[in-house]
Amino acid sequence: MTQRPSLFTLFALLLASFAFAAPAQAERIKDMGQFQGLRANQLTGYGIVVGLAGTGDDSLDYSTLGMKGAVSRFGLTLPPGVNPALKNAAAVMITAELPPFAKPGQRLDVTVSAIGKSKSLRGGTLVLAPLYGADGQIYAMVQGNLVIGGLGVDAADGSKLTVNVPSSGRIAGGATVERAVDTGFATTSYLTFNLHQFDATNAKRVTDAINAALPGSASMIDGASIAIRTAGSGDERMRLISQIENLGVQRAEPPAKVIVNARTGTVVINGAVRVGTAAVTQGKLTVSIKESPMVVQPAPFSRGQTAVEPSSEISVEQDYRPVMLVKPTASLSELVDAINRMGVPPGDLVAILEALSQAGALTAELVII
């Protein structure tokens, strides 16, 4: 009978084929990091969604106060102590991302999420609300009709049907930028390029590539940042950034790592991992307990009582697996072959990798998440 390969085996072989079959190629500098200051900023706000079909927050205090504040803009004041029972309105949190160099008048997509007891925001309209930055300033105003990808239905007998998440939605282009963020891009004498990950070799190679195209303009600040001298107008700076971003760099081989997700049993091994000589064995002990209670009947006219007599059967089974010698490997594919020959599931593989690391036979950092 032919044994089907496991999911881990197929994934590891696919990873090995990409890691060793394809020749190394130069990567663009823009894919290895980003320029300091050219980043997005998060915006948040609080608002009221109206027009719901009885799926609102009902009598929650903060949604009532929010609605009172909204209607007070139009001169309507509710008497003290009056609860409007807002079944058709809901209090929501609004989030958006302000891209770099966004100018007043540009439109942003926003996400709207219920923060109270609202079951669904389907069919709702967000009333005009401000969006604040981390400094407490208003950077955008938002209003519009929500697009909900979820659906929730309640029946009279208490049964429910929910598809996706109906209490959250989006408004495409619902926010209008009111204030630009000053990045200081046009006034600094240096541009700073930050790598996505700290790596001194990559920082050196990026610096050398920039100096080859623009002699003497770049210097390393540390293993993650490169300073680039610049001058001139914004047009000249952007042309310089465009030229630098498209330079090719041969990325350095990453440090050897084995990533283990202890919750799902997922194991990812990168191509730099090496294994030294080690002897590995892995056994499995199974204990089975079988309960077979027997009914005991008393003799006729003995005035006895029917009783249940317990009967247990315990068996122990242990799989025998010989010790396997793991020889020094030179590639990820050879390591995968050695793991497959042991025939262990992903859960036991985690224990073996931990033991190899403690024995000093695994040349890699073992990261358990």
C-alpha positions in Angstrom: 0.0 0.0 0.0 1.4 3.4 -1.0 1.7 5.9 1.8 0.5 9.4 0.9 2.9 12.2 1.7 2.0 14.5 4.6 1.1 18.2 4.2 4.4 19.2 6.0 6.3 17.0 3.5 4.8 18.6 0.5 5.3 22.2 1.9 8.9 21.5 2.9 9.8 20.0 -0.5 8.1 23.0 -2.3 10.1 25.4 -0.1 13.3 23.5 -0.8 12.7 23.6 -4.5 12.3 27.4 -4.4 15.3 27.8 -2.1 17.8 25.8 -4.1 16.5 25.3 -7.6 16.1 29.0 -8.5 19.2 31.1 -9.0 19.8 34.1 -6.7 18.5 37.4 -8.2 19.2 41.0 -7.3 16.4 42.7 -5.4 15.3 46.3 -5.7 16.2 48.5 -2.7 12.6 49.6 -2.4 11.7 46.0 -1.5 14.2 45.9 1.3 13.0 48.9 3.3 11.6 52.4 3.2 12.6 56.0 3.5 12.1 57.6 6.9 9.1 59.9 7.1 7.4 58.4 4.0 4.9 56.5 6.1 1.2 56.4 6.7 -0.4 57.7 9.9 -3.4 56.2 11.7 -6.6 58.1 12.3 -9.4 57.3 14.7 -12.8 58.8 15.5 -16.1 58.2 17.2 -19.4 58.5 15.4 -23.1 57.6 15.2 -24.6 55.3 12.5 -28.3 55.9 11.8 -30.9 54.3 9.7 -30.6 50.7 11.1 -33.6 48.4 10.9 -34.0 47.9 14.7 -30.5 46.5 15.2 -29.0 49.5 17.0 -27.6 50.0 20.5 -31.1 50.5 22.1 -30.7 52.3 25.4 -26.9 52.4 25.9 -25.9 55.7 27.6 -22.9 56.6 25.3 -24.9 56.1 22.1 -27.7 58.2 23.6 -25.2 61.0 24.5 -23.6 60.7 21.1 -27.0 61.2 19.4 -27.9 64.1 21.6 -24.6 65.8 20.6 -25.3 65.1 16.9 -28.8 66.5 16.9 -27.7 69.5 19.0 -25.8 70.9 16.0 -29.2 71.5 14.3 -30.7 73.2 17.3 -32.7 70.2 18.6 -32.3 69.7 22.4 -33.8 66.7 24.1 -35.3 67.3 27.6 -33.3 66.0 30.6 -34.1 62.4 31.6 -35.6 61.5 28.2 -34.2 58.2 26.7 -34.8 58.1 23.0 -34.3 54.3 22.9 -32.1 54.3 19.8 -33.0 51.0 18.1 -32.2 52.5 14.7 -28.8 54.1 15.7 -25.5 52.7 16.9 -22.3 54.1 18.4 -19.2 53.2 16.3 -15.5 53.6 16.2 -14.0 54.8 12.9 -10.4 54.0 11.7 -8.5 55.1 8.6 -5.0 55.4 7.3 -3.6 58.7 6.2 -1.0 58.0 3.4 2.2 60.0 3.1 1.9 63.4 1.4 -1.9 63.3 1.5 -3.3 66.8 0.7 -6.5 68.5 1.8 -9.4 67.4 -0.4 -8.2 63.9 -1.1 -10.5 61.0 -0.2 -9.7 58.1 2.2 -11.4 54.7 2.8 -12.6 54.2 6.3 -13.6 51.2 8.5 -16.6 51.5 10.8 -17.0 49.1 13.7 -19.8 48.9 16.3 -18.6 49.3 20.0 -21.9 48.5 21.7 -24.8 46.0 21.5 -25.6 46.7 17.8 -26.1 43.4 16.0 -25.8 44.7 12.5 -24.8 48.0 10.7 -26.4 46.9 7.4 -28.2 49.8 5.7 -26.8 52.4 8.1 -25.4 55.9 7.3 -22.6 57.4 9.3 -23.3 60.9 10.5 -20.5 63.5 9.9 -17.7 62.8 12.3 -14.0 64.0 12.7 -11.0 61.7 12.5 -8.1 62.5 14.9 -4.4 61.8 14.7 -2.0 60.8 17.6 -1.4 64.5 18.3 -5.2 65.1 19.0 -5.6 67.2 15.8 -8.4 66.7 13.3 -7.0 65.5 10.0 -10.1 64.3 8.2 -13.9 64.4 8.2 -16.0 61.3 7.4 -19.6 60.7 6.4 -21.4 58.2 4.1 -23.3 55.0 3.6 -21.8 51.8 4.9 -21.1 48.7 2.9 -21.5 45.6 5.0 -20.1 42.2 4.0 -21.9 40.3 6.8 -25.4 39.2 7.5 -27.2 38.4 10.8 -30.7 37.0 11.2 -32.6 36.2 14.4 -35.8 34.1 14.5 -38.6 34.2 17.0 -37.7 30.9 18.6 -34.2 32.2 19.4 -32.3 30.6 16.5 -29.7 32.7 14.8 -27.8 32.8 11.5 -24.7 34.9 11.1 -22.5 35.2 8.0 -19.2 37.0 8.4 -19.3 40.0 10.7 -22.3 42.3 10.2 -21.2 44.7 12.9 -18.4 46.1 10.9 -18.2 47.7 7.5 -16.4 50.2 5.2 -17.1 53.4 3.4 -15.1 53.7 0.2 -13.8 57.3 -0.1 -15.9 58.3 2.8 -13.3 60.6 4.5 -12.0 63.9 3.2 -8.5 65.0 4.2 -8.6 68.4 6.0 -5.0 68.8 7.1 -1.6 67.6 5.7 1.1 66.1 7.8 4.4 68.0 7.8 7.1 65.3 7.3 10.0 67.8 6.9 10.9 66.0 3.7 11.8 69.1 1.8 14.0 70.7 4.5 16.3 67.9 5.8 19.9 67.7 4.5 19.9 63.9 4.8 17.5 61.2 3.7 17.4 58.1 5.9 16.6 54.7 4.5 15.6 52.0 7.0 15.8 48.3 6.3 12.8 46.2 7.2 15.1 43.9 9.3 18.4 44.5 11.0 21.2 43.0 8.9 24.7 44.6 8.8 25.5 42.8 5.5 22.4 44.0 3.7 23.1 47.6 5.1 26.6 47.5 3.6 25.4 46.1 0.3 22.7 48.8 0.0 25.3 51.5 0.9 27.7 50.2 -1.7 25.0 50.1 -4.4 24.0 53.7 -3.7 27.6 54.9 -3.7 28.3 53.1 -7.0 25.5 55.1 -8.6 26.0 58.3 -6.6 29.6 58.3 -5.4 30.1 59.4 -1.8 26.5 60.1 -1.0 25.6 57.2 1.3 26.9 56.1 4.7 25.7 53.5 7.2 24.2 54.8 10.5 23.9 51.3 11.9 22.9 47.8 10.7 19.4 49.0 9.8 19.7 52.6 8.6 21.6 54.4 5.8 22.0 58.1 5.5 22.0 59.7 2.1 23.1 63.3 1.5 20.7 65.4 -0.5 19.9 69.0 -1.4 17.7 70.9 -3.8 14.0 71.1 -4.3 11.3 68.5 -3.7 11.5 67.5 -7.4 15.2 66.7 -7.1 14.7 64.7 -3.9 11.9 62.6 -5.4 14.0 61.9 -8.5 16.8 60.8 -6.2 14.5 58.5 -4.2 13.2 57.0 -7.4 16.7 56.3 -8.7 17.8 54.8 -5.4 14.7 52.6 -5.0 15.2 50.9 -8.3 18.9 50.0 -7.7 19.5 46.2 -7.6 21.1 44.6 -4.5 22.1 41.0 -3.9 20.3 40.2 -0.6 22.5 38.4 2.0 21.5 35.0 3.1 19.3 35.3 6.2 20.3 33.8 9.6 19.4 30.2 10.1 16.0 29.9 11.8 13.4 27.3 12.6 10.0 28.8 13.3 7.6 26.6 15.4 4.0 27.5 16.0 3.2 25.4 19.1 -0.5 26.0 18.9 -1.0 24.7 15.3 2.0 22.5 15.0 3.3 24.4 12.0 7.1 24.2 11.4 8.9 26.4 8.9 12.7 25.8 8.2 14.6 28.3 6.1 17.4 27.4 3.7 20.3 28.4 6.0 19.6 25.7 8.6 22.2 23.0 9.0 22.2 19.9 11.2 25.3 18.2 12.7 25.7 14.5 13.4 23.2 13.2 15.9 21.4 10.0 16.8 17.6 10.3 17.1 14.9 7.9 18.2 11.3 8.6 18.8 8.8 6.2 20.4 5.1 6.0 21.1 3.4 4.5 24.1 -0.3 3.7 24.0 -2.3 2.7 27.1 -5.8 1.4 26.5 -8.4 0.8 29.2 -11.5 -1.2 28.3 -14.4 -1.3 30.7 -16.8 -4.3 30.5 -19.2 -4.2 33.5 -21.1 -7.5 34.2 -24.6 -7.7 35.7 -24.8 -10.3 38.6 -28.3 -11.8 39.3 -29.1 -13.3 42.8 -30.4 -16.8 43.2 -34.2 -17.3 43.1 -36.0 -16.6 46.4 -32.7 -15.5 48.0 -33.9 -12.0 48.7 -30.7 -10.7 47.1 -30.3 -7.7 44.9 -29.1 -7.3 41.3 -25.6 -5.8 41.2 -23.1 -4.6 38.6 -19.6 -6.1 38.9 -16.9 -4.0 37.3 -14.5 -5.6 34.8 -11.5 -3.7 33.4 -8.9 -4.7 30.9 -5.7 -2.7 30.6 -3.3 -3.1 27.6 -0.1 -1.3 26.9 1.3 -1.0 23.4 4.6 0.6 22.5 5.8 1.2 19.0 9.4 0.1 18.4 11.4 2.5 16.3 15.1 2.0 15.8 17.7 4.8 16.4 18.3 6.8 13.3 21.6 8.4 12.6 21.2 12.0 11.3 24.3 12.8 9.3 25.6 16.4 8.7 23.4 18.0 6.0 24.4 20.5 3.4 20.9 21.6 2.2 17.3 22.0 3.3 16.2 19.2 1.0 18.5 16.7 2.7 17.2 17.8 6.1 13.7 17.3 4.9 14.6 13.8 3.6 16.0 12.9 7.0 12.9 14.1 8.8 10.6 12.1 6.5 12.6 8.9 7.0 11.9 9.1 10.7 8.1 9.2 9.9 7.1 11.6 12.7 4.1 13.9 12.8 4.5 17.6 13.1 3.8 17.6 16.8 6.6 15.1 17.5 8.9 17.0 15.1 8.8 20.0 17.4 10.1 17.9 20.3 12.9 16.5 18.1 14.0 19.9 16.9 14.1 21.2 20.4 16.2 18.3 21.5 18.6 18.7 18.5 18.9 22.4 19.5 19.7 21.5 23.1 22.2 18.9 22.0 24.0 21.5 19.8 23.4 19.6 16.6 21.0 22.2 15.1 22.8 25.1 13.6 19.9 27.5 13.8 17.9 29.7 16.1 14.8 27.9 17.3 11.9 30.4 17.6 8.7 29.1 19.2 5.6 31.4 18.8 
